[in-house]
């Protein structure tokens, strides 16, 4: 018995794939076989991108903390080490927010760290 390619299920699957690749360039948006490959690659890239985003944001937070710490006269590594010794539980995301929005609060944290280290 030959394989059916014109049925309702096949048509819906094809339309779903073509809908996913809407806006792609050239044949990647029109031809089913090419669109399938483009969609698979798109999903792979988006999966990887969600993980890379976390890595990129952490690097950004570290840069911001380092810049603010240097303004306060301490290096990033000494600040993070001092936070652990002083048992101050604050993550890099919040430290970066404080460094940008409230430098006085950031300086207060740095002062606690330097007092504990001394």
C-alpha positions as YAML, in Angstrom:
chain: A
units: angstrom
residues:
- id: 1
  name: UNK
  ca: [0.00, 0.00, 0.00]
- id: 2
  name: UNK
  ca: [1.54, 3.36, -0.99]
- id: 3
  name: UNK
  ca: [2.27, 6.01, 1.60]
- id: 4
  name: UNK
  ca: [-0.33, 8.77, 1.79]
- id: 5
  name: UNK
  ca: [1.08, 12.27, 1.47]
- id: 6
  name: UNK
  ca: [-2.06, 14.29, 0.85]
- id: 7
  name: UNK
  ca: [-4.05, 13.58, 3.98]
- id: 8
  name: UNK
  ca: [-5.22, 15.92, 6.69]
- id: 9
  name: UNK
  ca: [-2.48, 14.98, 9.18]
- id: 10
  name: UNK
  ca: [0.30, 15.37, 6.63]
- id: 11
  name: UNK
  ca: [-1.07, 18.72, 5.50]
- id: 12
  name: UNK
  ca: [-1.30, 20.00, 9.10]
- id: 13
  name: UNK
  ca: [2.26, 18.89, 9.84]
- id: 14
  name: UNK
  ca: [3.52, 20.63, 6.71]
- id: 15
  name: UNK
  ca: [1.63, 23.83, 7.53]
- id: 16
  name: UNK
  ca: [2.98, 23.80, 11.09]
- id: 17
  name: UNK
  ca: [6.56, 23.58, 9.84]
- id: 18
  name: UNK
  ca: [6.03, 26.29, 7.23]
- id: 19
  name: UNK
  ca: [4.44, 28.52, 9.87]
- id: 20
  name: UNK
  ca: [7.51, 28.08, 12.09]
- id: 21
  name: UNK
  ca: [9.87, 29.23, 9.34]
- id: 22
  name: UNK
  ca: [7.80, 32.21, 8.26]
- id: 23
  name: UNK
  ca: [10.11, 35.14, 7.62]
- id: 24
  name: UNK
  ca: [13.11, 33.01, 6.69]
- id: 25
  name: UNK
  ca: [15.07, 33.89, 3.54]
- id: 26
  name: UNK
  ca: [14.62, 32.20, 0.16]
- id: 27
  name: UNK
  ca: [13.58, 28.57, -0.17]
- id: 28
  name: UNK
  ca: [13.85, 28.04, 3.58]
- id: 29
  name: UNK
  ca: [10.38, 29.54, 3.96]
- id: 30
  name: UNK
  ca: [8.71, 27.92, 0.94]
- id: 31
  name: UNK
  ca: [9.98, 24.39, 0.36]
- id: 32
  name: UNK
  ca: [8.94, 21.76, 2.86]
- id: 33
  name: UNK
  ca: [12.16, 19.74, 2.83]
- id: 34
  name: UNK
  ca: [14.36, 22.82, 3.15]
- id: 35
  name: UNK
  ca: [12.03, 24.30, 5.76]
- id: 36
  name: UNK
  ca: [12.30, 21.15, 7.89]
- id: 37
  name: UNK
  ca: [16.08, 21.48, 8.00]
- id: 38
  name: UNK
  ca: [15.88, 25.21, 8.71]
- id: 39
  name: UNK
  ca: [13.39, 24.63, 11.54]
- id: 40
  name: UNK
  ca: [15.56, 21.92, 13.10]
- id: 41
  name: UNK
  ca: [18.57, 24.23, 12.99]
- id: 42
  name: UNK
  ca: [16.47, 27.09, 14.41]
- id: 43
  name: UNK
  ca: [15.41, 24.95, 17.37]
- id: 44
  name: UNK
  ca: [18.98, 23.82, 18.00]
- id: 45
  name: UNK
  ca: [20.22, 27.41, 17.96]
- id: 46
  name: UNK
  ca: [17.46, 28.63, 20.27]
- id: 47
  name: UNK
  ca: [18.22, 25.82, 22.75]
- id: 48
  name: UNK
  ca: [21.89, 26.72, 22.74]
- id: 49
  name: UNK
  ca: [21.10, 30.43, 22.90]
- id: 50
  name: UNK
  ca: [19.11, 30.02, 26.11]
- id: 51
  name: UNK
  ca: [22.19, 28.54, 27.75]
- id: 52
  name: UNK
  ca: [24.60, 31.10, 26.27]
- id: 53
  name: UNK
  ca: [22.39, 33.90, 27.58]
- id: 54
  name: UNK
  ca: [23.03, 32.75, 31.15]
- id: 55
  name: UNK
  ca: [26.77, 32.70, 30.52]
- id: 56
  name: UNK
  ca: [26.75, 36.15, 28.92]
- id: 57
  name: UNK
  ca: [24.75, 37.72, 31.73]
- id: 58
  name: UNK
  ca: [27.05, 36.30, 34.39]
- id: 59
  name: UNK
  ca: [30.05, 37.79, 32.54]
- id: 60
  name: UNK
  ca: [28.24, 41.15, 32.36]
- id: 61
  name: UNK
  ca: [27.49, 41.10, 36.09]
- id: 62
  name: UNK
  ca: [31.14, 40.32, 36.87]
- id: 63
  name: UNK
  ca: [32.29, 43.25, 34.70]
- id: 64
  name: UNK
  ca: [29.91, 45.64, 36.44]
- id: 65
  name: UNK
  ca: [30.89, 44.46, 39.91]
- id: 66
  name: UNK
  ca: [34.58, 44.72, 39.06]
- id: 67
  name: UNK
  ca: [34.19, 48.28, 37.76]
- id: 68
  name: UNK
  ca: [32.31, 49.39, 40.88]
- id: 69
  name: UNK
  ca: [34.70, 47.56, 43.19]
- id: 70
  name: UNK
  ca: [37.68, 49.30, 41.60]
- id: 71
  name: UNK
  ca: [35.95, 52.64, 42.23]
- id: 72
  name: UNK
  ca: [35.76, 51.62, 45.89]
- id: 73
  name: UNK
  ca: [39.44, 50.63, 45.95]
- id: 74
  name: UNK
  ca: [39.20, 46.84, 45.97]
- id: 75
  name: UNK
  ca: [39.58, 44.19, 43.27]
- id: 76
  name: UNK
  ca: [36.79, 41.87, 42.20]
- id: 77
  name: UNK
  ca: [38.48, 38.73, 43.46]
- id: 78
  name: UNK
  ca: [39.20, 40.25, 46.90]
- id: 79
  name: UNK
  ca: [35.59, 41.45, 47.10]
- id: 80
  name: UNK
  ca: [34.14, 38.01, 46.31]
- id: 81
  name: UNK
  ca: [36.59, 36.29, 48.65]
- id: 82
  name: UNK
  ca: [35.77, 38.77, 51.39]
- id: 83
  name: UNK
  ca: [32.04, 38.24, 50.90]
- id: 84
  name: UNK
  ca: [32.50, 34.51, 51.48]
- id: 85
  name: UNK
  ca: [34.66, 35.11, 54.58]
- id: 86
  name: UNK
  ca: [32.15, 37.62, 55.98]
- id: 87
  name: UNK
  ca: [29.26, 35.19, 55.34]
- id: 88
  name: UNK
  ca: [27.42, 37.73, 53.21]
- id: 89
  name: UNK
  ca: [25.07, 35.79, 50.95]
- id: 90
  name: UNK
  ca: [24.42, 38.04, 47.96]
- id: 91
  name: UNK
  ca: [24.63, 36.84, 44.40]
- id: 92
  name: UNK
  ca: [26.40, 38.53, 41.51]
- id: 93
  name: UNK
  ca: [23.16, 39.65, 39.89]
- id: 94
  name: UNK
  ca: [22.12, 41.63, 42.96]
- id: 95
  name: UNK
  ca: [25.64, 43.00, 43.47]
- id: 96
  name: UNK
  ca: [25.65, 44.25, 39.89]
- id: 97
  name: UNK
  ca: [22.26, 45.90, 40.39]
- id: 98
  name: UNK
  ca: [23.52, 47.62, 43.53]
- id: 99
  name: UNK
  ca: [26.66, 48.74, 41.71]
- id: 100
  name: UNK
  ca: [24.57, 50.42, 39.01]
- id: 101
  name: UNK
  ca: [21.58, 51.75, 40.93]
- id: 102
  name: UNK
  ca: [22.80, 52.35, 44.49]
- id: 103
  name: UNK
  ca: [26.54, 52.89, 44.74]
- id: 104
  name: UNK
  ca: [26.28, 53.91, 48.41]
- id: 105
  name: UNK
  ca: [24.81, 50.53, 49.36]
- id: 106
  name: UNK
  ca: [27.54, 48.84, 47.32]
- id: 107
  name: UNK
  ca: [30.17, 50.88, 49.18]
- id: 108
  name: UNK
  ca: [28.63, 49.81, 52.49]
- id: 109
  name: UNK
  ca: [29.02, 46.17, 51.47]
- id: 110
  name: UNK
  ca: [32.63, 46.81, 50.43]
- id: 111
  name: UNK
  ca: [33.29, 48.49, 53.80]
- id: 112
  name: UNK
  ca: [31.95, 45.44, 55.65]
- id: 113
  name: UNK
  ca: [34.16, 43.19, 53.57]
- id: 114
  name: UNK
  ca: [37.28, 45.27, 54.19]
- id: 115
  name: UNK
  ca: [36.56, 45.46, 57.95]
- id: 116
  name: UNK
  ca: [36.12, 41.70, 58.13]
- id: 117
  name: UNK
  ca: [39.32, 41.11, 56.14]
- id: 118
  name: UNK
  ca: [41.35, 43.48, 58.31]
...
